[in-house]
Amino acid sequence: MSPRQPGSAPVDDPLCGLDEDQKFWDRRGWLVAGVWVIFLVFPVLDLLVEDYSLPTRIIGLALIALFATVYLQSYSKFSSKIGQGGTSARRAHVNFLVLCAIIVLGIPVVGLTTMGLFPFITSFAIFLLGRRWAIAAYSAVLVLSFALPIIYGQFMDAIFLIGLNLVLMVVYAITVAAIRRSTEAEKMRSDYLLVAEQERVARDVHDGIGHSLTALNLKAQLALRLLDQEQYARARGELEQLSALAVDALDSVRTTVQGLSRQDLAAELAELRKACNDNNLEFTVAGSAEQVPMQLRSHVAWILREAVTNVLRHAHASRIVLQLESGHVSIEDDGDGLQASTPGHGIRGMQERAKQFGASCTVGASRLGGTSVQVAFAADGNAR
């Protein structure tokens, strides 16, 4: 039994850490919204300090509490859409209209105090509903920010709230623009990775499977000619080689499929140990997977899988020694040996894979008498 046979490396995203951004919004978008709820202290203080009757204060505080509840619930439910161009979910639009209705109900009750809720309306629209709703909300807030103080004859008293609304509108717009630029960059990166992965699969099919099928066809034709000439012994030899080529072709197919998924380094080491044991090879490991930076482990796992597969296929070795250190990984065997200049046996693939994560991969003679594969990388996982 041999380990999973490698082909070209699956394409990894070197900026995969950025994928956590959207997960953050999904998990904690409501907390981000919750920080802004602190600003509801202004309308609350206004209700408590200004000369309102007790029933008016109770109604006003109840409206603010309801407003905060709907606002936070909306961000909790639709946080994955924050800054992404808006959600089409009907519930989000209903919640927005509920918030607007609370403000409309509050205007005749508490007057200018409702202006303290305006920033939440604009933020809700731009972050969760998209551009058209944001423009409508901005326009309405701007009109009301100037109209209400004039109607109540308190324009100078409302200057602070007017200024606050205008500043927050600009802040929201800049924030959403930044989020959308990040989203577009992420999409471009994803598109690039998809194309690169498609090219990898095409290269695997052409270089590996295509070559094997061509060799199978030639061997089959030669075997048929030998049978026609009654050279049965030679024909049998060709058929045996054809069978071996078919096994290699099947391995290449498995490689192409399995290469589409990443492999955890610790799990890979366990599989390689099992494969070596199944093939009566001594497999010694010094160090642990934890000494390789997290973001590089799938790359290193792939290179190790390729190297061990080469030993099992070609080296006729009895021993493999793997050493994992901070910034360096080496694998050596006591087999037949392999010249570093040899283009085959996956050497180019290992070296190209190493370049993907800013590392170097050298192949040469081993102290054990066989082949040595040395991979050097930055200890912190950053490109060298």
C-alpha positions as CSV (number, residue, x, y, z in Angstrom):
1,M,0.0,0.0,0.0
2,S,1.4,3.4,-0.9
3,P,0.5,6.9,0.3
4,R,-1.8,9.1,-1.6
5,Q,0.1,9.9,-4.7
6,P,0.8,13.6,-5.2
7,G,0.6,15.6,-8.4
8,S,0.9,19.3,-8.7
9,A,0.3,21.3,-5.6
10,P,-3.2,22.6,-5.0
11,V,-3.2,26.3,-5.0
12,D,-3.3,27.8,-1.5
13,D,-4.2,31.4,-0.8
14,P,-1.2,33.1,0.9
15,L,-3.6,35.7,2.2
16,C,-6.0,33.2,3.7
17,G,-6.0,35.1,7.0
18,L,-8.2,37.7,5.3
19,D,-10.9,35.1,5.0
20,E,-11.5,35.6,8.7
21,D,-12.8,39.1,8.1
22,Q,-16.2,37.9,7.0
23,K,-16.3,35.3,9.7
24,F,-15.8,38.1,12.2
25,W,-18.8,40.0,10.8
26,D,-20.9,36.8,10.9
27,R,-20.1,36.1,14.5
28,R,-19.8,39.6,16.0
29,G,-21.5,42.0,13.7
30,W,-24.1,42.7,16.4
31,L,-21.4,43.6,18.9
32,V,-20.0,46.2,16.5
33,A,-23.5,47.6,16.3
34,G,-23.8,47.4,20.0
35,V,-20.9,49.8,20.5
36,W,-22.9,52.5,18.7
37,V,-25.9,51.9,20.9
38,I,-24.0,53.8,23.5
39,F,-24.9,57.0,21.7
40,L,-28.5,56.4,22.6
41,V,-27.4,57.9,25.9
42,F,-27.9,61.3,24.4
43,P,-31.7,61.0,23.7
44,V,-32.1,59.2,27.0
45,L,-30.3,62.0,28.9
46,D,-32.4,64.5,27.0
47,L,-35.6,62.8,28.2
48,L,-34.4,62.8,31.7
49,V,-33.0,66.3,31.9
50,E,-35.4,68.3,29.8
51,D,-38.8,69.4,31.1
52,Y,-40.9,66.4,30.0
53,S,-43.9,65.1,31.9
54,L,-43.6,61.6,33.5
55,P,-45.9,59.9,30.9
56,T,-43.9,61.5,28.1
57,R,-40.6,60.3,29.6
58,I,-41.9,56.8,30.0
59,I,-43.2,56.7,26.4
60,G,-40.0,58.1,25.1
61,L,-37.8,55.7,27.0
62,A,-40.0,52.8,25.9
63,L,-39.6,53.9,22.2
64,I,-35.8,54.1,22.6
65,A,-35.7,50.7,24.2
66,L,-37.8,49.2,21.4
67,F,-35.6,51.0,18.8
68,A,-32.4,49.6,20.3
69,T,-33.8,46.0,20.5
70,V,-34.9,46.0,16.8
71,Y,-31.6,47.6,15.8
72,L,-29.4,45.0,17.5
73,Q,-31.6,42.1,16.5
74,S,-31.2,43.2,12.9
75,Y,-27.4,43.3,13.0
76,S,-27.4,39.9,14.8
77,K,-29.5,38.2,12.1
78,F,-28.1,39.9,9.0
79,S,-24.5,40.6,10.1
80,S,-23.1,38.6,7.2
81,K,-24.4,41.3,4.8
82,I,-22.6,44.2,6.6
83,G,-21.2,46.4,3.9
84,Q,-21.7,43.8,1.2
85,G,-24.2,45.7,-0.9
86,G,-27.3,44.9,1.1
87,T,-29.5,41.9,1.8
88,S,-32.6,41.0,-0.1
89,A,-34.2,39.5,3.0
90,R,-37.7,40.9,3.6
91,R,-37.2,40.8,7.3
92,A,-34.3,43.3,7.1
93,H,-36.5,45.8,5.2
94,V,-39.4,45.3,7.6
95,N,-37.1,46.0,10.6
96,F,-35.9,49.1,8.9
97,L,-39.4,50.3,8.4
98,V,-40.2,49.5,12.1
99,L,-37.2,51.7,13.1
100,C,-38.5,54.5,10.9
101,A,-42.0,54.1,12.4
102,I,-40.6,54.4,15.9
103,I,-39.0,57.7,14.9
104,V,-42.2,59.0,13.3
105,L,-44.2,58.1,16.5
106,G,-41.6,59.7,18.6
107,I,-41.5,63.1,16.8
108,P,-44.9,64.4,18.1
109,V,-44.2,62.9,21.6
110,V,-40.6,64.0,22.3
111,G,-39.8,66.3,19.4
112,L,-36.1,67.0,18.7
113,T,-35.1,64.2,21.0
114,T,-35.8,61.8,18.1
115,M,-32.9,63.3,16.2
116,G,-30.6,61.3,18.4
117,L,-31.9,58.2,16.5
118,F,-31.2,59.5,13.0
119,P,-27.6,58.2,12.8
120,F,-28.8,54.6,13.5
121,I,-31.3,54.9,10.6
122,T,-28.6,55.9,8.2
123,S,-26.1,53.3,9.4
124,F,-28.8,50.5,9.2
125,A,-29.6,51.5,5.6
126,I,-26.0,51.8,4.3
127,F,-24.6,48.7,6.1
128,L,-27.5,46.3,5.7
129,L,-29.8,47.5,2.9
130,G,-27.5,48.8,0.1
131,R,-27.0,51.9,-1.9
132,R,-30.6,52.9,-2.9
133,W,-32.0,52.5,0.6
134,A,-29.0,54.4,2.0
135,I,-29.5,57.3,-0.4
136,A,-33.2,57.5,0.6
137,A,-32.3,57.4,4.3
138,Y,-29.6,60.0,4.0
139,S,-31.9,62.3,2.1
140,A,-34.7,61.9,4.6
141,V,-32.4,62.4,7.6
142,L,-30.8,65.6,6.0
143,V,-34.2,67.1,5.4
144,L,-35.5,66.3,8.9
145,S,-32.3,67.4,10.5
146,F,-32.9,70.9,9.3
147,A,-36.7,70.9,9.1
148,L,-37.5,69.7,12.7
149,P,-35.4,72.4,14.5
150,I,-36.9,75.1,12.3
151,I,-40.5,73.8,13.0
152,Y,-39.8,73.7,16.7
153,G,-38.0,77.0,16.7
154,Q,-34.9,75.5,18.2
155,F,-32.5,75.5,15.3
156,M,-29.4,76.8,17.3
157,D,-30.1,74.2,20.0
158,A,-30.0,71.4,17.4
159,I,-26.7,72.4,15.8
160,F,-24.8,69.7,17.6
161,L,-27.2,66.9,16.5
162,I,-27.2,68.3,12.9
163,G,-23.4,68.3,12.9
164,L,-23.2,64.8,14.5
165,N,-25.6,63.4,11.8
166,L,-23.5,64.9,9.0
167,V,-20.2,63.6,10.4
168,L,-21.5,60.1,11.0
169,M,-22.9,60.0,7.5
170,V,-19.5,60.6,6.1
171,V,-17.9,58.1,8.5
172,Y,-20.4,55.4,7.5
173,A,-19.9,56.1,3.8
174,I,-16.1,55.8,4.1
175,T,-16.4,52.6,6.2
176,V,-18.7,50.9,3.7
177,A,-16.4,52.0,0.8
178,A,-13.5,50.3,2.6
179,I,-15.5,47.1,3.3
180,R,-16.6,46.9,-0.4
181,R,-13.1,47.5,-1.7
182,S,-11.9,44.6,0.6
183,T,-14.8,42.5,-0.7
184,E,-13.9,43.2,-4.3
185,A,-10.2,42.4,-3.6
186,E,-11.3,39.1,-2.0
187,K,-13.4,38.3,-5.1
188,M,-10.5,39.0,-7.4
189,R,-8.2,36.8,-5.3
190,S,-10.8,34.0,-5.3
191,D,-11.1,34.3,-9.1
192,Y,-7.4,34.1,-9.5
193,L,-7.1,31.1,-7.2
194,L,-9.9,29.4,-9.2
195,V,-8.1,29.9,-12.5
196,A,-4.8,28.8,-11.0
197,E,-6.4,25.7,-9.7
198,Q,-8.0,24.9,-13.1
199,E,-4.6,25.4,-14.7
200,R,-3.1,23.0,-12.2
201,V,-5.6,20.3,-12.8
202,A,-5.2,20.7,-16.6
203,R,-1.4,20.4,-16.2
204,D,-1.8,17.3,-14.1
205,V,-4.1,15.7,-16.7
206,H,-1.8,16.6,-19.5
207,D,1.6,15.8,-17.9
208,G,0.6,12.8,-15.8
209,I,-2.5,11.1,-17.0
210,G,-2.0,12.1,-20.7
211,H,1.5,10.7,-20.7
212,S,0.4,7.5,-19.0
213,L,-2.4,6.9,-21.5
214,T,-0.1,7.6,-24.4
215,A,2.4,5.0,-23.1
216,L,-0.4,2.5,-22.5
217,N,-1.5,2.9,-26.1
218,L,2.0,2.3,-27.4
219,K,2.6,-0.7,-25.2
220,A,-0.8,-2.2,-26.2
221,Q,0.0,-1.7,-29.9
222,L,3.5,-3.3,-29.5
223,A,2.0,-6.2,-27.5
224,L,-0.5,-6.8,-30.4
225,R,2.2,-6.9,-33.0
226,L,4.3,-9.3,-30.9
227,L,1.3,-11.6,-30.5
228,D,0.7,-11.5,-34.3
229,Q,4.4,-12.5,-34.7
230,E,3.9,-15.2,-32.0
231,Q,6.6,-13.7,-29.8
232,Y,4.6,-14.6,-26.7
233,A,7.3,-14.1,-24.1
234,R,8.0,-10.5,-25.3
235,A,4.3,-9.8,-25.6
236,R,3.8,-11.0,-22.0
237,G,6.6,-8.6,-20.9
238,E,5.0,-5.7,-22.6
239,L,1.6,-6.6,-21.1
240,E,3.1,-6.7,-17.6
241,Q,4.6,-3.2,-18.3
242,L,1.2,-2.1,-19.5
243,S,-0.4,-3.3,-16.3
244,A,2.2,-1.3,-14.3
245,L,1.5,1.8,-16.3
246,A,-2.2,1.4,-15.8
247,V,-1.6,1.4,-12.0
248,D,0.5,4.5,-12.3
249,A,-2.3,6.2,-14.4
250,L,-4.8,5.3,-11.7
251,D,-2.5,6.8,-9.1
252,S,-2.4,10.0,-11.2
253,V,-6.1,10.2,-11.3
254,R,-6.3,9.7,-7.5
255,T,-3.6,12.4,-7.1
256,T,-5.6,14.9,-9.2
257,V,-8.7,14.4,-7.2
258,Q,-7.0,14.3,-3.8
259,G,-4.9,17.3,-4.6
260,L,-8.0,19.4,-4.5
261,S,-8.1,19.2,-0.8
262,R,-5.7,20.3,1.8
263,Q,-4.0,17.9,4.2
264,D,-3.2,18.6,7.8
265,L,0.5,18.1,8.5
266,A,0.1,16.0,11.6
267,A,-2.4,13.8,9.8
268,E,-0.1,13.5,6.8
269,L,2.8,12.4,9.0
270,A,0.5,9.6,10.4
271,E,-0.4,8.5,6.9
272,L,3.2,8.5,5.7
273,R,4.2,6.4,8.7
274,K,1.5,3.9,7.9
275,A,2.5,3.8,4.3
276,C,6.2,3.2,5.2
277,N,5.2,0.5,7.7
278,D,3.1,-1.2,5.0
279,N,6.1,-1.2,2.7
280,N,8.5,-2.4,5.3
281,L,10.4,0.9,5.6
282,E,11.7,2.3,8.9
283,F,10.2,5.8,9.3
284,T,11.8,8.0,11.9
285,V,10.5,11.5,12.8
286,A,12.4,14.1,14.8
287,G,10.4,17.1,15.9
288,S,6.7,17.7,15.5
289,A,4.2,19.4,13.2
290,E,3.8,22.3,15.7
291,Q,7.3,23.5,14.8
292,V,6.0,24.4,11.3
293,P,4.0,27.7,11.2
294,M,0.3,27.0,10.8
295,Q,-0.1,28.8,7.4
296,L,2.7,26.6,5.9
297,R,1.7,23.2,7.1
298,S,-0.4,22.2,4.1
299,H,2.5,23.2,1.8
300,V,5.0,21.2,3.9
301,A,2.6,18.2,4.1
302,W,2.4,18.2,0.3
303,I,6.2,18.3,-0.2
304,L,6.7,15.5,2.3
305,R,4.1,13.4,0.7
306,E,5.8,13.9,-2.7
307,A,9.2,13.1,-1.3
308,V,8.1,9.9,0.5
309,T,6.2,8.7,-2.5
310,N,9.4,9.1,-4.6
311,V,11.2,6.9,-2.1
312,L,8.5,4.3,-2.2
313,R,8.4,4.3,-6.0
314,H,12.0,4.6,-7.0
315,A,14.6,4.5,-4.2
316,H,14.5,0.8,-3.0
317,A,15.2,2.2,0.5
318,S,14.9,0.6,3.9
319,R,14.9,3.7,6.0
320,I,13.5,7.3,5.9
321,V,14.5,10.0,8.4
322,L,12.4,13.1,8.7
323,Q,13.4,16.1,10.7
324,L,11.1,19.0,11.6
325,E,12.7,22.2,13.0
326,S,11.9,25.8,13.2
327,G,12.5,27.2,9.7
328,H,13.7,23.9,8.3
329,V,12.4,20.5,7.3
330,S,14.5,17.7,5.9
331,I,13.8,14.1,4.7
332,E,16.5,11.6,3.9
333,D,16.6,8.0,2.8
334,D,19.2,5.2,2.4
335,G,18.1,4.2,-1.1
336,D,19.6,4.3,-4.6
337,G,20.0,8.1,-4.6
338,L,18.8,10.7,-7.1
339,Q,20.6,13.5,-8.8
340,A,19.2,16.9,-8.0
341,S,19.4,17.8,-11.7
342,T,17.0,15.0,-12.7
343,P,13.9,16.7,-14.0
344,G,11.5,13.9,-13.1
345,H,10.3,12.3,-9.9
346,G,8.4,15.4,-8.8
347,I,11.4,17.5,-8.0
348,R,10.2,20.4,-10.1
349,G,6.8,20.2,-8.4
350,M,8.4,20.3,-4.9
351,Q,10.5,23.3,-5.8
352,E,7.6,25.1,-7.3
353,R,5.5,24.4,-4.3
354,A,8.2,25.7,-2.0
355,K,8.3,29.0,-4.0
356,Q,4.6,29.4,-3.4
357,F,5.2,30.1,0.3
358,G,8.5,31.9,-0.1
359,A,10.7,28.8,0.8
360,S,13.5,27.0,-0.9
361,C,13.7,23.3,-1.7
362,T,16.9,21.6,-2.6
363,V,17.4,17.9,-3.5
364,G,20.7,16.2,-3.3
365,A,22.7,13.3,-1.8
366,S,21.8,12.1,1.7
367,R,24.2,11.3,4.5
368,L,22.4,8.0,4.6
369,G,23.5,7.2,1.1
370,G,20.3,8.0,-0.8
371,T,18.4,11.2,-1.5
372,S,18.0,14.3,0.7
373,V,15.2,16.9,0.4
374,Q,15.8,20.1,2.3
375,V,13.1,22.7,2.7
376,A,14.0,26.1,4.3
377,F,11.4,28.7,5.2
378,A,11.0,31.7,7.6
379,A,10.4,30.5,11.1
380,D,7.5,32.9,11.5
381,G,5.8,31.7,8.3
382,N,6.2,34.9,6.4
383,A,7.7,35.0,2.9
384,R,11.5,35.1,2.9
